[in-house]
Amino acid sequence: LRGGARACAWSAPLSLPGQVYGRLYLCDKPGGFDDGDVTVVLTLAEAAAVAVENARLYREAREREQWMSVSQELTTLLLSGAEEDDALSLIARRVRTVAHADTAALILPSVGDTWVCEIAEGTHASELIGVRFPARGRALTTLAHQTGLLVESLARLGPALYAPMLHRGRGVGVMLLVREEGAAPFTHQDLEIAELVAGQATMAFELADAQHAQEVATLLDEIGRAHV
């Protein structure tokens, strides 16, 4: 606590164990502050810190709930027999909203060894679709290491988040979330949940593989009957 008897201002930290949120200042009290004001300021600072922490926890709980809602929606869509592209487009659209991102993109394998942004939603979608991502770039490094990445700022953009999409132990894509320049950076909690959703998104590939296998089996069966 700063100040003293008859001081013109008092301040106290808004803090809880291991975390300081700011300071509470009281100024310009007629006649100055006395020692009796110390208890009041400390009590107010503690109450304010608790309120800030509760608000943070509530926000995190709400965000986690929204992420889980995306997962449930995706599962329902896939089990209903939706096409792979439709499912992936839904992922990009819904994740962008829940993550408070301005742009969401899915980077998928293309011809040969190239990786291209196949699906994008949001502000910079038209700029990203069709863009090739280099082998030594952040996206494919994320995929190679099978772990997500937070970036404070991309060139001409803002904060970014990369989450690998893994299917049966192999990388099948990368989820890229971007905010505008000057926006708040993504948090490690954002990354943790984005990785979970990206992992679930690979159900689209699982079902596509199963559907393809079924189609091949049906075709082979028809060929076999035709030669009987």
KENU-255989 format. One record per residue: x, y, z of N, C-alpha, C, O, CB in turn. Coordinates in steps of 0.05 Angstrom, whole numbers, plus 5000, padded with zeros to 4 digits. Glycine has a CB too. Example, Ala and Ser with C-alpha at 12.3 -4.5 7.8 and 13.67 -1.06 7.14 Angstrom:
526448865156524649105156526449345156528549345169522649115181/525749555142527349795143525850015157526850235161528249885114/
! end
This chain:
501749765000500050005000501850255000503650275016498150005024/501150434982502750674981501250914993498750924992503450744952/502651095005501451325017502151335046504051205055498351325013/500551485062501051505090498851685102497151785087503851615096/498951725128496951885141496952165128499052285123497451905171/494552255123494152515111495152525082495352745071495552735127/495752295070496752295042494452365023492052345031497952025035/495052454999492952534980492052294963490152314949493952754962/493452074965492751834948493651584962495651564975493951854920/491951374958492651104968492350914944490750954926490751014992/494050704944493750494923494350224935495950204954495550554898/493050024924493549744933493349564909491749614891491449664955/494849344909494849164886492248994886491348904907497248974887/491248954862489048764858490348494853491148434831487148844834/490648334874492248094871490947854886489647884907495048134881/491547624875490947364888493647214887495447294873488647204873/493846994902496346854902497346784874495946644859496046594918/499646884867500846814841499946984818500746944795500346544835/498247184823497147344801496547624810495147664830494647214789/497547824795496948104800495448214776496448204754499548274806/493048324781491348414759491548714754490948804732488448344765/492548864773492849144770493049284797493749154817490449264754/492349534798492449684824489849844826488749934807494949864826/489049874851486650044857487750304870489150294890484749894877/486950524858487850784868485450944878483350954866489250944845/485851074901483951264911485351534915487551544927482651174939/484251744904485752004903483952234912481452214912486752054875/485252444921483952704926481652694946479552814942482952814900/482052554968480052554989480452825004482652885013480352315008/478252975008478453225023479653175051478653015066475653355026/481753315057483053285083485153065083486553025103481053235104/485452925061487452715059486452445070484352435082489952795073/488052235067487351965077488751915104490952015108488151755056/487451775121488651695146488951395147488251255129486951795171/490151295169490751005171488150845170488250605163492250955196/485850955178483450805178482550735150480950555145481250955192/483450895130482750835102484250595091483450485071483251085085/486450525103488050305093486350045091486349915071490450255111/484949985113483349735113481249745091480749535078481949705140/480049975087477949995066479149945038478049795022476650275067/481450065033482650035007483549745002483049634981485150215004/484749625023485549345020483149155015483248974999487049255044/480949205029478549045026477449074998476648874985476449115047/477349324989476349374961478149244940477149124921476149674956/480749254944482549144925482248834924482348714903485449214932/481948714947481648424948479048344935478948144920481648324977/476848494940474248424928474448464898473248304883472048604940/475848674889476048724860477648494847476948414825477348994855/479748404860481448184849479747924846479947784826483848134866/478147874866476447634865474447654843473947464828474947594892/473347894839471347944817472647904790471447784772470148224819/475048004787476547974761477047674756476647584734479148134761/478047534777478647254773476147094767476146914750479947144799/473947154780471447004775470447054746469546874733469247094794/470847304737470047374710471747214690470747124669470347674705/474347194696476147044678475346754677475246634655479047074687/474846634700474046354701471446304687471046104673473846254730/469546494690466946464676467346474646466146324631465046684686/469046664637469546694608470746444597470046344576471346934603/472746334612474046084603472045854601472045694583476346014621/470245834621468245624622466345654598465645454585466745624648/465545894592463745944570465045874543463845754526462846234570/467645954541469045894516469445594512469045494490471846034516/470045454534470345164532467645034525467544844509471345044559/465545134536462845034529462245074500461044894487460645174547/462945304489462545364461464145174443463245084423463145654454/466645134451468344944436467144664436467044534415471244934448/466144574459464944314460462444294443461844084432464344244489/461044524441458644524424459444484395458044354380457244794428/461744604387462644554360463344264355462644154335465144734354/464544134375465243854373462743684369462643504353466743764397/460643744385458143594384456843634357455743444345456343674407/456843884348455643944322457043794299455843694281455644244316/459643794301461243654281460743354281460343234260464243704285/460643234305460042954307457342884295457042684280460142864336/455343044301452642994291452643014260451342844247450743204302/454043214250454143254221455443014207454442914187455543504213/457642914218459142694206457542434207457442284188461742654220/456242394230454642144233452142144215450941934210453842104262/451342384207449042404189449742344160447942334143447742684191/452342304155453142224128453942464111453842444086450942084115/454742684123455442924108458042874092459642704099455843164126/458343014070460742994054463143114069462843294086460343134027/465543014062467943114075468243414073468843544092470342964064/467943524049468243814044466243974061466944184071467943874015/463843874063461844014079462644024108462344224121459043884075/463643794118464443784146466743964151466844104171465243494153/468743974133471044144137470344434135471444604150473244074116/468444504118467544784116466144864141466445094151465644814091/464544684153463244744178465344794200465044974216461344514186/467444624200469544654220470744934219470845074239471744444216/471545024195472745284192470845504200471645694214473645324163/468345484193466345694199465845714228465845934240463745644184/465345484241464645494269467045554288466745694307463345224277/469345444281471645494297472445784296473245894317474045314288/472245904273472846194271471146354290472046544303472446294242/468546294292466746434309467446394339467646584354463846354304/467746144346468246084374470946194384471146274407468045784379/472946184366475646274374475946574372478146674377477646134357/473846714364473947004360476247074341477747264344474447144387/476446914320478446954299477147104276474747074271479746694290/478747254261477647394238477747214213476247254194479247654233/479647024213479846834191480546554201482146534219481946934171/479346354190480046074196480645944169479145974150477745934211/482745784169483545654144484445364150485445304172485845804130/483945184131484844904133486844854111486244884087482344704132/489244774119491344724100491544424096491944274115494144834111/491144334072490844044066492843964044493744124028487943974057/493443704042495243604022494043643994491643603990496043314026/495743713975494843753947496443563929497043333937495244043938/497143653905498643493886501443453895502843633903498543613858/502443203894505143143901505643193931504143103948507143303885/507743343937508443403964507543683973508243773994511443383968/505843803957505044083963502644083983501043903983504244233938/502544293999500344334018499144604012500544804010501344314048/496444604010495044844000492744904019491544724030494144803972/492145164022489645244036487245174018486845313998489745544044/485844974026483544884009480945014018479145054002483244584011/480745064044478245174055478845404074480745384090476644954071/477445624071477845854089475246004092473546014075480046044077/474946124116472646284123473546544136475446544152470746124141/472246764129472847014143474147224126474047214102474546954166/475247424140476247664127478247614104478047734083477547834148/480147444109482347404089481947134074483947034063485047414103/479547034074479146764061479946764032481346584023476146694064/479146974017479746973988482646993983483646903962478247213975/484147124001487047143998488546884004490646833992488147364016/487346724021488746484030488146234013489846064009487946424058/485646214002484945983987486845953963487146133947482045993978/488045723960489845663938492745723944494545653929489045833915/493345853967496045913975497545653982496445493997496146113998/499945623972501645393979503345464004504245684007503445313955/503645264021505245304045507845154043507844914038503545214070/510045284048512745164044513344944064512244934086514845374046/515044764056515744534073516944614099516644474119517544344058/518444834100519844914124518245144139519345264157522645014118/515845194130514245394143513045304169513245074177512145494124/511645494182510445434208508345214206508345034223509245684220/506745224186504545024184505544744183504644574198502745094159/507344684165508344414161510244334184510444094190509744384134/511644524196513244464220511444374242512044184257514944704228/509144514245507144444265506244154260505843994279504744634264/505744094235504843824228506943614233506343394244503943814198/509443674226511643484230512043424260512643204268514243594218/511843634277512243604305509743504320509843424343513243864318/507543514306504943424317504243574342503243454362504943124322/504743834342504044004365503344274355504444374335506344014386/501544414369500544674360502644894365504644854378498044744374/501945124354503845354355502245614357500245654343505745354330/503145794375502046064377504046254365506446244371501446134407/503046454350504746654337503646924344501246974341505046614306/505347104354504347364363503347534339501347674342506647524376/504647504316503747664293504847544267507247484265504547954296/503047514247503847434220504247684204503047894210501847244208/505847664183506247894165503647994154502047844142508247824142/503148254156500748394146498248294159496048374151500548354116/498448124179496148024194496548074223497948264231495547724188/495447904240495747934269496447674282497747514270493148054281/495547634307496147384321495047144306492947154293494947394350/496446914309495646674295495946434312497546434332497346644269/494446224305494545974320494545754299492945744281492045944339/496445564302496545324285495945074301497145034323499445304271/494044914292493444664306493544434286492144444265490544684319/495144224291495344004272492843824272491643784293497843834278/492143724249489943534246491243264241492443214220487943614223/491043084261492442824260490442604257488442584271494142784285/490942424238489242194233490841934233492641894216487742224206/490341764253491741514256494841554257496341414246491141324232/495541764272498341814276499741974254502142034257499741564280/498342034233499642194211498242454208495842484213499642034185/499742654199498542914195496942934169497942864147500743124194/494443024171492743044147491943324142490643384121490242874151/492743514159492043794154492843964178493743874198489043814149/492544224174493144424195490944624196490044734176495944564189/489944674220487944884224489445144231490945154250485944804247/488945354216490245614220488045814227486145864212491845704195/488445944251486646154259488146414261490446424271485346094287/486946634250488446894249486547114259484147124252489446954220/487647304274486247544282487547784269489847764259486247574313/486148004268487148244256489448364272489648314296484948444252/491048514258493348644271492348824295490448974292494948814251/493648794317492948944341490948804359490448904381491849214333/489848584350487948434367489448284389491848244388486348234349/487948184408489048034430490247774420488947644402486947974452/492547684430493647434421492047194430490547214449496547404430/492346974416491046724425492546624450494846674454491146504403/491046484467492146384492492846084490492145954470490246434515/494245994509494945704510492345534514492245314505496945644532/490345654527487845514529486445494502485345284495485945654549/486545714486485545704459486845474443485545324429485945974445/489545464446491045264431490244984440489944804423494045304434/490044944466489344674476486744574465486544354456489244684507/484744754466482044664457482044644426480644464416479944864467/483444824412483544804383484744544374483944424354485145044372/486744454389488044194382486043964385486043784369490544154399/484443984406482443774411480443764388479743554378481043814437/479444004380477444024358478743934332477543804316476344304356/481244024327482643944303482943634302482643514280485444074301/483443514325483643224326481043094319480942894305484643134353/478843204330476243094324475443134295474042974283474143204343/476443354284475843414256476743194237475643154215477043674247/478743044245479742834228477842594226478242414210482442724238/475642614242473542414238472442424209471542224198471242454258/472642664197471742694170473342524151472342394133471942994161/476042504156477742334140477242044146477241874128480642404145/476741984171476141704179473641604165473641384153475741684210/471541764165469141684152469441674122468241504108466841864160/471041864111471441864082472941604074472341484053473042114073/474941524090476441274084474541034085474640864068478741234105/472741034105470840814108468940804085468340594074469340834135/468041044076466141054054467540954028466440814012465041344050/470041044025471540964001471940664001471640523980474241103999/472640554024473040264027470540114020470539904007474040184055/468240214029465640094024465040093994464039903983463440224040/465640323981465140353953466840163936465840033917465640643943/469340133945471139943931470139653934470139503916474039973941/469339593959468339323964465839263948465539043937467739283994/464139463946461639423930462339383901461139213887459839663933/464239543891465039523863466239253857465539123837467039743855/468039153874469238893871467138673871467338473857471338843892/465238703889463138503891461438493865460738283856461338563915/460838733854459338743829460938613806459738473789458539033822/463538673806465238553785465338253787465238103768468138673786/465538163813465537873817462937733808463037523796466037813846/460737863814458137743805457937743775456737563763455837893818/459037953762458737973733460337753719459637683696459738253723/462337643732463937433720463137153728464336953721466837473726/460937133744460036873752458436743729457536513732458236893777/
! end
